[in-house]
Amino acid sequence: MSDDTTAVTSIGPLDIKRVMAALPHRYPMLLVDRVEELILDRSIVAIKAVSINEEFFQGHFPGRPIMPGVLQVEALAQAAGVLAVESLGLAGSGKLVYFMSIDGVKFRKPVEPGVLLRLEVEFIQKRSRVCKFAGRAMLNGEIATECEFTAMIADPPSA
């Protein structure tokens, strides 16, 4: 919650072009399709449209396609990357957001094709180069996946 002295800046929705401007990921690893709401320095709500056409469903699992948990966490991390890049004013800078740690991951519901996975991420701690986040992937108002994770802001690789 903000106190009376904190200004809240909310932006959104952000389309796929704006998401791609914030993240270096591309098909098949881009796992954020849209940002519904982004409150700078605070939180983001993003959407991953889970489609049967995703390559991982060919083998995970035949007869019962389920989105791998590690990709659910990656989708949360990408949403956090958009939040960090936008909050720190780094869009278009080429800066990268790298995982440092993942804590307390819980998978509560299987994520099947044909759903809109709602990615809710908030800052727990924000510094210039290291940020900690709490994230939840939601299905119809119920938690599918939750975790905390830490990421580092890094310079782009030199050419």
Order of alpha helices (4+ residues) and beta strands (2+ residues): beta-alpha-beta-beta-alpha-beta-beta-beta-beta
